[in-house]
Amino acid sequence: MRFLRASLALILVGSVAACHHATINTDLQPGSTTIDQQWASSWIYGLVPPKTVETAATCTNGVARVETVRSFVNGLVGILTLGIYTPMTIKVTCAAGGSASLENEGAVEVEVEADASAEEIGEAFNEAALLSKEKGAPAYVVLK
């Protein structure tokens, strides 16, 4: 009986302290800039997530990859706090420089007046999308 209790306790501790690793990849090429947020605070077994990682200022070309990791030590802290505080590590990899350029050969420009109505601007974007698909090249909406 004692062995059974000890085994169940070990299984419970092992499953609660288990490591966790999730990765989200976008189609963007990864760059060399990363944002690491060690010990991001989540609460109540992760039901209350950590604060959002602000990337706009650092990742000007967008985000290529987001990784969340709950290590053994993070899980151990979660056990010691009875699941109230469950930290994790968040790593964001910024995207490399963009490739869109007005100097692309075959690029199409669609002009619209700067004081145009929302409907006219929407039509310009629709026209640009259709031209881009038709020609297989970038299309730009330029406010004049």
C-alpha positions in Angstrom: 0.0 0.0 0.0 2.8 2.3 0.9 4.5 1.6 -2.4 1.3 2.4 -4.3 0.9 5.7 -2.6 4.5 6.7 -3.3 4.1 5.6 -7.0 1.0 7.7 -7.4 2.6 10.7 -5.7 5.6 10.4 -8.0 3.4 10.1 -11.1 1.3 13.1 -10.0 4.4 15.3 -9.3 6.0 14.2 -12.6 2.9 15.0 -14.6 2.4 18.4 -13.0 6.1 19.3 -13.4 6.3 18.0 -16.9 8.1 20.2 -19.5 6.0 22.0 -22.1 7.2 23.5 -25.4 5.0 25.1 -28.0 6.2 26.8 -31.2 4.3 29.0 -33.6 6.0 29.6 -37.0 4.9 32.2 -39.5 5.9 32.1 -43.2 8.4 35.0 -42.6 12.1 34.4 -42.7 13.6 34.5 -39.2 16.1 37.3 -38.4 18.7 37.6 -35.8 16.7 39.8 -33.3 15.0 38.0 -30.5 13.0 39.0 -27.5 13.4 36.7 -24.4 11.0 37.0 -21.5 12.2 34.7 -18.8 9.8 33.8 -16.0 6.7 35.2 -17.6 4.1 35.1 -14.9 1.0 33.0 -15.5 -1.4 32.1 -12.8 -3.7 29.3 -11.7 -2.2 26.5 -13.8 -1.9 28.9 -16.8 -5.6 29.8 -16.9 -4.5 33.5 -16.5 -1.9 33.9 -19.2 1.2 36.1 -19.0 1.1 39.7 -20.3 1.3 40.1 -24.1 4.9 40.5 -25.3 5.1 43.9 -27.1 7.0 43.3 -30.3 6.0 46.3 -32.6 9.0 48.5 -31.7 11.6 45.7 -31.9 10.2 43.6 -34.7 9.6 46.2 -37.4 9.3 43.5 -40.1 7.0 41.3 -38.1 7.4 38.1 -36.1 8.8 34.9 -37.6 8.5 32.5 -34.5 7.1 32.5 -31.0 8.1 29.8 -28.6 6.7 29.2 -25.1 8.5 26.8 -22.8 7.6 25.6 -19.3 10.8 23.9 -18.0 11.1 21.4 -15.2 12.2 24.3 -12.8 9.1 26.3 -13.9 6.9 23.2 -13.2 8.6 22.7 -9.9 7.8 26.3 -8.9 4.2 25.7 -10.0 4.1 22.6 -7.7 5.6 24.6 -4.7 2.9 27.3 -5.1 0.2 24.7 -5.6 -0.4 25.9 -9.1 -1.1 29.5 -8.2 2.0 30.8 -9.9 3.0 28.9 -13.0 5.9 30.7 -14.8 7.1 30.1 -18.4 9.7 31.4 -20.8 8.6 33.2 -24.0 11.0 33.7 -26.9 10.0 35.8 -29.9 12.2 35.7 -33.1 11.7 38.7 -35.3 11.4 38.4 -39.0 14.3 39.4 -41.4 13.9 42.5 -43.6 11.0 42.6 -46.0 11.3 42.2 -49.7 8.6 44.6 -50.9 10.1 47.4 -52.9 8.8 50.0 -55.4 11.9 49.1 -57.4 10.6 45.6 -58.2 10.4 45.0 -62.0 6.8 44.7 -63.1 5.4 46.4 -60.0 2.0 48.0 -60.6 0.9 51.3 -59.0 -2.7 52.2 -58.4 -3.2 55.8 -57.6 -5.9 57.2 -55.4 -6.5 60.8 -54.2 -5.5 61.4 -50.6 -8.9 62.9 -49.8 -10.7 60.0 -51.4 -13.7 58.4 -49.6 -13.3 55.0 -47.8 -15.2 53.4 -50.7 -12.8 54.8 -53.3 -9.8 53.7 -51.3 -11.3 50.2 -50.9 -11.8 50.0 -54.7 -8.2 51.0 -55.2 -7.0 48.1 -52.9 -9.3 45.7 -54.7 -7.9 46.8 -58.1 -4.3 46.5 -56.8 -5.0 42.9 -55.6 -6.5 41.9 -58.9 -3.6 43.4 -60.9 -1.1 41.7 -58.6 -2.8 38.4 -59.1 -3.1 38.9 -62.9 0.5 40.0 -63.4 2.2 37.9 -60.7 3.9 41.0 -59.4 3.6 43.4 -56.5 0.9 46.1 -56.7 1.1 49.3 -54.7 -1.7 51.8 -53.7 -0.2 55.3 -53.8 -2.0 58.2 -52.2 -1.6 61.4 -54.3 
